[in-house]
Amino acid sequence: MRALAGGGCLALLLLGAAEAGTLTATREDGTEIARLPVPDGAGWCVLWRHSVEGFEVSDCYENRGGAMVLVRAHLPDFAAGLDHVPGRGRQVSDGQGGYWILDLDEPVPGNAYILRPGAGWVNHRLRAGDRTVSLSALAERERVTIALEGDD
């Protein structure tokens, strides 16, 4: 895992040539802070630490024919704000006291959404393959658009 430390600097992470499917993270002012190749069929996750319990939570997506689709989530506990909604995916044990919500298969409207990366140890990150970008280090508490873009 490679993390990008911010230290207040403006940074851009380029992780390969643009492909039919590029995940971007962009500040409200239009500054791109991350670019990750995610070709059709590839996936990525948004990871963070639960603000009360401190364990890692993840929401994982796939590029399905150019559409951003939420496919699964990992929740290590039924802590504050974490729960499975019946009829939304399938809950299964992770074998370690937590659970996965599988088969969510929810397209994200417009292939984009807004995230405000948490401060400090909450450390919101994007992970695609063996690459990880800390959004918290680059845009803590800022409005960031996470988007799946196709080739132009």
ZIWOFEN-V449179 format. One line per field, one symbol per residue. ss: DSSP state (@ for helix, = for strand, . for the rest). burial: # if it has 16 or more other ideal C-beta (glycine too) atoms within 10 Angstrom, else .. Layout:
ss: ???
burial: ???
//
This chain:
ss: .............=.......======....======.....=======......=========..=========..............====.....====...==.@@@=====...@@@..====..====@@@@@...=======...
burial: ...#.#....#.#.#.....#######.....######...#########......########...#########..#..#.#....#.#......####..#......#...#.##...#######..##########.#.######...
//
